[in-house]
Amino acid sequence: MSHAYKRRHHRNIGKGTEPALIGVINAGSSSLKFTFYESDQPILSGQVDGVGVRPSARATGADGAALDPPDLGHTPVTGPAEALPGLIEWAKQKLADRRLAALGHRVVHGGLRYSRPQRVTPALLAELESLIPLAPLHEPHNIAPIRTALALRPDLPQVACFDTAFHRSMPEVAQAFALPHALYDEGIRRYGFHGLSYEYIASVLPDRAPEIADGKVVVAHLGNGCSLCGFRARKSVASTMGFTALDGVPMGTRCGDLDPGVVLHLIQQKGMAVEDVADLLYKRSGMLGLSGLSSDFRDLLASESPRSRFAVDVFCYRVAGHIGSLAAALGGLDGIVFTAGVGENAVPVRAAICLACRWLGLELDEAANRRHGPRISTAGSRVAAYVIPTDENFMIARHARALLGSPDESSSSARNL
């Protein structure tokens, strides 16, 4: 997506009173992404990578030019929250006298209660802690920076934005497992994830792909974590991820779909401890497990190893199969949208998936695919295919601003950074 387009679009969907500065913290297990927005424009962005191993940071300014990043050399950064104090101090220097209204955070799991963003309170944090078993790779790392920011700036409003919230529109038949109904009432059901990414795509579809925007669309969020979501009129109808972010298509290190009998076999017949099974399914499976080489699609696509090629083939096969399943749930298909790191950049992966979906009426424009679209299907294709970059951080900032009543620079809720 061009910078000019982003500026134009963000103005269009952010109309209203001029907001104060909003900071966004998007923490994962080994990285922390950050963006500071003034109005709807990112004025300072960056990422801390290699957390727990060899942390490094990079940053850009409002014009996209590289900036000297936060210096993490003397800071022990074993988790994303530990990068936050240095980041806040660095941002304070870079942003000078600008004022901060709030920090917004991505939180993977909101459970049954939360279908919209929430102002952070001690009670909310306690509830989120109880959801850690449902998202053990993500939830602890989402919560830790919130607690750190509360300790650093207890007066600064913080907003939690949930990846599960977008999928609360799914009908009950799409949420239910075929288990005793009492378990459904307890909350053992399909939640779906990557909701902030899907919500962003839903918001830009009328501008980027108006002919399919309010139709039946499958959005493929393909990155290190992967899922697909079926949209009808830009609402979630079905998702490949379920009770946890382990379900659905294979991912970088996560297995995706798995016969639950395999888990029973590993425990009962192979004598594996539950903790070892969890480690296997979350951290040693997916592309890493299949290839024996890497969880990174860039490595797999560059490799001549048969196992690497096999891993990519399995991935594309599974994604195409889930597209067919979601088309059935939607009652038809008007379009497919590829997004996230692999979906936006991996030409061979998109090509293989589109070719596997020819039976649905999708005709790939190979030249358009090589130049990353935005439309990568032919003009005569019955099913349209697009590449649309996602922007989770923008959605978090938008929600934080809306929840706090679009505060301006002079509001009492704004504080010096």
C-alpha positions as CSV (number, residue, x, y, z in Angstrom):
1,M,0.0,0.0,0.0
2,S,1.5,3.4,-1.0
3,H,2.1,6.0,1.7
4,A,-0.2,8.4,-0.3
5,Y,-3.0,5.9,-0.3
6,K,-2.6,5.2,3.4
7,R,-2.7,8.9,4.2
8,R,-5.9,9.4,2.1
9,H,-7.6,6.3,3.5
10,H,-6.7,7.0,7.1
11,R,-8.2,10.5,6.8
12,N,-11.4,9.1,5.3
13,I,-12.1,6.6,8.1
14,G,-10.8,8.7,10.9
15,K,-12.9,11.8,10.3
16,G,-13.9,13.8,13.4
17,T,-12.3,15.9,16.0
18,E,-8.5,16.2,16.0
19,P,-7.2,13.5,18.4
20,A,-4.2,13.8,20.7
21,L,-1.2,11.5,20.3
22,I,-2.1,7.8,20.5
23,G,0.6,5.2,21.1
24,V,0.2,1.6,20.0
25,I,2.1,-1.3,21.5
26,N,1.8,-4.6,19.7
27,A,3.7,-7.2,21.6
28,G,4.5,-10.8,20.6
29,S,6.6,-13.5,22.1
30,S,9.9,-12.3,20.5
31,S,9.1,-8.8,19.2
32,L,7.4,-5.6,20.1
33,K,6.0,-3.3,17.4
34,F,5.1,0.3,18.2
35,T,3.5,3.3,16.4
36,F,2.7,6.8,17.6
37,Y,-0.1,8.5,15.7
38,E,-1.0,12.2,15.5
39,S,-4.5,12.5,14.0
40,D,-4.5,9.5,11.7
41,Q,-0.9,9.8,10.7
42,P,1.9,7.6,12.0
43,I,4.7,10.0,13.1
44,L,7.0,7.4,14.8
45,S,7.1,3.7,14.1
46,G,9.3,0.8,14.7
47,Q,10.0,-2.7,16.0
48,V,12.1,-4.5,18.6
49,D,13.1,-7.9,17.3
50,G,15.1,-10.8,18.8
51,V,13.7,-10.4,22.2
52,G,15.2,-13.0,24.6
53,V,18.0,-13.8,22.2
54,R,19.7,-10.8,20.6
55,P,17.4,-7.8,20.8
56,S,17.7,-5.1,18.1
57,A,15.5,-2.2,17.2
58,R,14.6,-0.2,14.1
59,A,12.5,2.9,13.7
60,T,11.1,5.3,11.1
61,G,9.7,8.9,11.2
62,A,6.6,10.4,9.7
63,D,8.2,10.5,6.2
64,G,9.2,6.8,6.4
65,A,12.9,7.6,6.7
66,A,15.0,5.6,9.1
67,L,15.8,7.0,12.5
68,D,18.3,6.1,15.1
69,P,16.4,3.4,17.1
70,P,16.2,2.9,20.8
71,D,19.5,1.7,22.3
72,L,18.9,-1.6,23.9
73,G,22.6,-2.5,24.4
74,H,22.6,-2.1,28.2
75,T,19.1,-3.4,28.8
76,P,18.4,-7.0,29.6
77,V,15.5,-7.7,27.3
78,T,14.2,-11.2,27.9
79,G,10.6,-10.3,27.2
80,P,8.8,-7.6,25.2
81,A,7.8,-5.7,28.3
82,E,11.4,-5.1,29.3
83,A,11.9,-3.2,26.1
84,L,9.2,-0.7,27.0
85,P,11.0,1.6,29.5
86,G,13.8,2.3,27.0
87,L,11.3,2.7,24.2
88,I,9.2,5.2,26.2
89,E,12.3,7.3,27.1
90,W,13.5,7.2,23.5
91,A,10.1,8.2,22.2
92,K,9.9,11.0,24.7
93,Q,13.1,12.5,23.3
94,K,12.0,12.0,19.6
95,L,8.5,13.5,20.2
96,A,9.7,16.4,22.3
97,D,6.7,18.5,23.5
98,R,4.0,16.4,21.9
99,R,1.4,15.0,24.3
100,L,0.1,11.5,24.7
101,A,-3.5,10.7,25.3
102,A,-3.4,6.9,25.6
103,L,-1.6,3.7,24.8
104,G,-3.5,1.0,22.9
105,H,-2.5,-2.6,23.1
106,R,-3.2,-5.7,21.0
107,V,-4.5,-8.5,23.2
108,V,-5.0,-11.8,21.5
109,H,-7.9,-13.3,23.6
110,G,-10.8,-11.5,25.0
111,G,-12.8,-14.5,26.0
112,L,-16.6,-14.5,26.0
113,R,-17.2,-11.1,27.6
114,Y,-15.3,-8.7,25.4
115,S,-16.6,-8.0,21.9
116,R,-15.2,-4.5,21.8
117,P,-12.1,-2.6,23.1
118,Q,-11.9,-1.9,26.8
119,R,-10.2,0.6,29.1
120,V,-7.7,-1.2,31.2
121,T,-8.5,-1.6,34.9
122,P,-7.1,-4.0,37.5
123,A,-10.3,-6.1,37.2
124,L,-9.8,-6.4,33.4
125,L,-6.2,-7.4,33.8
126,A,-7.2,-10.1,36.3
127,E,-9.7,-11.5,33.7
128,L,-7.1,-11.5,31.0
129,E,-4.7,-13.4,33.2
130,S,-7.3,-16.1,33.5
131,L,-7.3,-16.5,29.7
132,I,-3.6,-17.2,29.4
133,P,-4.2,-21.0,29.0
134,L,-6.2,-20.3,25.9
135,A,-3.4,-18.3,24.2
136,P,-0.2,-19.3,26.0
137,L,2.1,-18.1,23.3
138,H,0.5,-14.6,23.1
139,E,-1.6,-13.5,26.1
140,P,1.3,-13.3,28.6
141,H,3.3,-11.1,26.2
142,N,0.3,-8.9,25.5
143,I,-0.4,-8.4,29.2
144,A,3.1,-7.8,30.4
145,P,3.7,-4.4,28.6
146,I,0.3,-3.2,29.9
147,R,1.5,-3.9,33.5
148,T,4.9,-2.2,32.8
149,A,3.2,0.8,31.3
150,L,0.9,1.1,34.3
151,A,3.9,1.0,36.6
152,L,5.7,3.7,34.5
153,R,2.7,5.9,33.9
154,P,-0.2,5.0,36.2
155,D,-2.1,8.2,35.1
156,L,-2.0,7.3,31.4
157,P,-5.1,5.7,30.0
158,Q,-4.6,2.3,28.3
159,V,-6.9,0.5,26.0
160,A,-7.0,-3.3,25.3
161,C,-8.1,-4.3,21.8
162,F,-9.0,-7.9,21.3
163,D,-8.2,-10.2,18.3
164,T,-11.2,-12.3,19.1
165,A,-13.7,-9.4,19.1
166,F,-14.3,-9.2,15.3
167,H,-15.5,-12.8,15.3
168,R,-18.2,-12.4,17.8
169,S,-20.6,-12.0,14.8
170,M,-20.1,-15.6,13.8
171,P,-23.3,-17.6,14.1
172,E,-23.6,-20.2,16.9
173,V,-23.3,-23.1,14.5
174,A,-19.9,-21.8,13.5
175,Q,-18.8,-21.4,17.1
176,A,-19.9,-24.8,18.4
177,F,-17.8,-28.0,18.8
178,A,-19.7,-31.3,18.9
179,L,-19.1,-31.6,22.6
180,P,-21.6,-31.6,25.5
181,H,-23.5,-28.3,25.5
182,A,-22.4,-27.6,29.0
183,L,-18.9,-27.1,27.8
184,Y,-20.1,-24.7,25.2
185,D,-21.8,-22.7,27.9
186,E,-18.5,-22.7,29.9
187,G,-16.8,-21.1,26.9
188,I,-15.3,-24.0,25.1
189,R,-16.1,-22.9,21.6
190,R,-14.5,-21.4,18.4
191,Y,-13.4,-17.8,19.0
192,G,-11.3,-17.0,15.9
193,F,-8.2,-14.7,16.0
194,H,-6.4,-12.1,13.9
195,G,-9.5,-10.0,14.3
196,L,-7.8,-6.6,14.3
197,S,-6.2,-7.5,10.9
198,Y,-9.5,-8.7,9.5
199,E,-11.3,-5.6,10.8
200,Y,-8.8,-3.4,9.0
201,I,-9.3,-5.3,5.8
202,A,-13.0,-5.0,6.2
203,S,-12.7,-1.2,6.6
204,V,-10.6,-0.7,3.4
205,L,-12.5,-3.1,1.1
206,P,-15.0,-0.5,-0.2
207,D,-12.1,1.6,-1.4
208,R,-9.7,-1.2,-2.5
209,A,-12.1,-3.7,-3.9
210,P,-15.6,-2.2,-4.2
211,E,-17.0,-4.8,-6.5
212,I,-16.6,-7.5,-3.8
213,A,-16.6,-5.4,-0.6
214,D,-20.1,-6.3,0.6
215,G,-20.2,-9.8,-0.9
216,K,-18.8,-13.2,0.1
217,V,-15.1,-12.9,0.6
218,V,-12.4,-15.1,2.1
219,V,-9.5,-13.1,3.7
220,A,-6.3,-15.1,4.1
221,H,-4.1,-13.7,6.9
222,L,-0.9,-15.5,6.1
223,G,2.2,-14.8,8.2
224,N,4.1,-16.6,10.9
225,G,0.7,-17.1,12.4
226,C,-2.0,-17.9,9.8
227,S,-5.8,-18.0,9.6
228,L,-8.6,-17.4,7.2
229,C,-11.9,-15.7,7.7
230,G,-15.1,-15.8,5.7
231,F,-16.7,-12.3,5.3
232,R,-20.3,-11.7,4.4
233,A,-21.0,-8.0,4.1
234,R,-17.7,-7.4,5.8
235,K,-18.7,-9.3,8.9
236,S,-17.1,-12.5,10.2
237,V,-19.2,-15.6,9.4
238,A,-16.6,-18.3,9.9
239,S,-12.9,-18.6,10.8
240,T,-10.3,-21.4,10.6
241,M,-8.9,-20.7,14.1
242,G,-11.0,-22.0,16.9
243,F,-10.7,-22.3,20.7
244,T,-7.0,-21.4,20.5
245,A,-4.6,-19.9,18.0
246,L,-3.4,-23.4,17.3
247,D,-6.2,-24.5,15.0
248,G,-6.7,-24.2,11.3
249,V,-3.9,-24.0,8.6
250,P,-0.3,-24.9,9.4
251,M,1.8,-21.9,10.6
252,G,5.4,-21.1,11.2
253,T,5.8,-23.4,14.2
254,R,2.1,-24.3,15.0
255,C,0.5,-27.5,13.6
256,G,-2.9,-26.2,12.6
257,D,-5.7,-28.9,12.1
258,L,-4.9,-32.0,14.1
259,D,-6.9,-35.1,14.9
260,P,-7.3,-34.9,18.7
261,G,-6.6,-38.6,18.8
262,V,-3.0,-37.7,17.9
263,V,-2.7,-35.8,21.2
264,L,-4.2,-38.8,23.1
265,H,-1.7,-41.1,21.4
266,L,1.3,-38.8,22.3
267,I,0.2,-38.8,25.9
268,Q,-1.1,-42.4,26.4
269,Q,1.2,-44.4,24.1
270,K,4.4,-42.3,23.8
271,G,4.3,-41.2,27.4
272,M,4.8,-37.5,26.6
273,A,4.0,-35.0,29.4
274,V,1.4,-32.4,28.6
275,E,4.0,-29.6,28.7
276,D,6.0,-31.5,26.1
277,V,3.0,-32.0,23.8
278,A,2.2,-28.3,24.1
279,D,5.8,-27.4,23.2
280,L,5.6,-29.8,20.2
281,L,2.3,-28.4,18.8
282,Y,3.1,-24.7,19.4
283,K,6.8,-24.4,18.8
284,R,8.2,-27.4,16.9
285,S,5.5,-28.1,14.3
286,G,4.1,-26.3,11.3
287,M,6.6,-25.2,8.6
288,L,9.5,-25.8,11.0
289,G,8.5,-29.3,11.8
290,L,7.6,-30.3,8.2
291,S,10.8,-28.8,6.7
292,G,13.3,-29.5,9.4
293,L,14.9,-26.2,8.3
294,S,13.0,-23.1,9.2
295,S,9.7,-21.5,10.1
296,D,10.3,-18.6,7.8
297,F,8.8,-18.9,4.3
298,R,11.6,-16.8,2.8
299,D,14.1,-19.6,3.8
300,L,11.8,-22.3,2.6
301,L,11.2,-20.7,-0.8
302,A,14.9,-20.2,-1.3
303,S,15.8,-23.7,-0.3
304,E,16.3,-26.6,-2.7
305,S,15.6,-29.1,0.0
306,P,12.7,-31.5,-0.9
307,R,11.4,-31.2,2.7
308,S,11.2,-27.5,2.3
309,R,9.3,-27.7,-0.9
310,F,7.0,-30.3,0.7
311,A,6.3,-28.0,3.7
312,V,5.2,-25.2,1.3
313,D,3.1,-27.7,-0.7
314,V,1.4,-28.9,2.4
315,F,0.7,-25.3,3.5
316,C,-0.8,-24.3,0.1
317,Y,-2.9,-27.5,0.0
318,R,-4.3,-26.8,3.4
319,V,-5.0,-23.1,2.7
320,A,-6.8,-23.9,-0.5
321,G,-8.9,-26.6,1.3
322,H,-10.0,-24.1,3.9
323,I,-10.9,-21.6,1.2
324,G,-13.3,-24.2,-0.2
325,S,-14.7,-24.9,3.3
326,L,-15.3,-21.2,3.9
327,A,-16.9,-20.8,0.5
328,A,-19.4,-23.5,1.6
329,A,-20.0,-21.6,4.9
330,L,-20.6,-18.4,3.0
331,G,-22.9,-20.0,0.4
332,G,-20.6,-19.0,-2.5
333,L,-17.5,-16.9,-3.1
334,D,-17.0,-13.5,-4.7
335,G,-13.4,-12.8,-3.8
336,I,-10.2,-13.8,-2.0
337,V,-7.9,-11.3,-0.2
338,F,-4.3,-12.1,0.7
339,T,-2.7,-10.2,3.6
340,A,0.0,-10.3,6.3
341,G,3.7,-11.0,5.7
342,V,3.4,-14.2,3.6
343,G,0.1,-13.2,1.9
344,E,1.5,-9.8,0.9
345,N,4.9,-10.9,-0.3
346,A,5.2,-14.6,-1.2
347,V,4.4,-14.7,-5.0
348,P,4.8,-18.5,-5.3
349,V,2.6,-19.2,-2.3
350,R,-0.2,-17.0,-3.7
351,A,0.1,-18.5,-7.1
352,A,-0.1,-22.1,-5.8
353,I,-3.2,-21.3,-3.7
354,C,-4.9,-19.5,-6.6
355,L,-4.2,-22.3,-9.0
356,A,-5.7,-24.8,-6.5
357,C,-8.9,-22.6,-6.4
358,R,-9.5,-22.6,-10.2
359,W,-12.5,-24.9,-9.6
360,L,-14.1,-22.0,-7.7
361,G,-13.8,-19.8,-10.8
362,L,-10.6,-18.0,-9.9
363,E,-8.2,-17.2,-12.8
364,L,-4.8,-15.9,-11.8
365,D,-3.1,-13.0,-13.6
366,E,0.5,-14.2,-13.2
367,A,2.0,-10.8,-14.1
368,A,-0.2,-9.0,-11.6
369,N,0.7,-11.5,-9.0
370,R,4.4,-10.9,-9.6
371,R,4.0,-7.2,-9.1
372,H,1.8,-7.9,-5.9
373,G,-1.4,-6.6,-7.4
374,P,-3.4,-5.1,-5.8
375,R,-5.7,-7.2,-8.1
376,I,-4.1,-10.5,-9.0
377,S,-7.0,-12.2,-10.9
378,T,-7.8,-11.7,-14.5
379,A,-10.5,-9.2,-15.6
380,G,-12.8,-12.1,-16.6
381,S,-12.3,-14.2,-13.4
382,R,-15.6,-15.0,-11.7
383,V,-13.8,-14.9,-8.3
384,A,-11.6,-11.8,-7.8
385,A,-8.3,-12.1,-5.9
386,Y,-6.5,-9.2,-4.2
387,V,-3.4,-8.4,-2.2
388,I,-4.2,-5.8,0.5
389,P,-1.6,-5.0,3.2
390,T,-3.0,-5.0,6.7
391,D,-2.5,-2.5,9.5
392,E,-3.4,-3.8,12.9
393,N,-1.7,-0.9,14.7
394,F,-3.9,1.7,12.9
395,M,-7.0,-0.2,14.1
396,I,-5.8,-0.2,17.7
397,A,-5.1,3.5,17.5
398,R,-8.5,4.1,16.0
399,H,-10.2,2.1,18.8
400,A,-8.3,3.8,21.6
401,R,-9.2,7.2,20.2
402,A,-12.9,6.3,19.9
403,L,-13.1,4.8,23.4
404,L,-11.6,7.8,25.0
405,G,-13.9,10.2,23.1
406,S,-11.4,11.5,20.5
407,P,-9.5,13.6,23.0
408,D,-7.6,16.5,21.6
409,E,-4.2,18.0,22.6
410,S,-5.7,20.2,25.3
411,S,-7.9,17.5,26.9
412,S,-7.4,16.7,30.5
413,S,-6.7,13.1,29.6
414,A,-3.6,14.0,27.5
415,R,-0.3,13.8,29.4
416,N,3.3,14.8,28.6
417,L,5.0,11.7,27.1
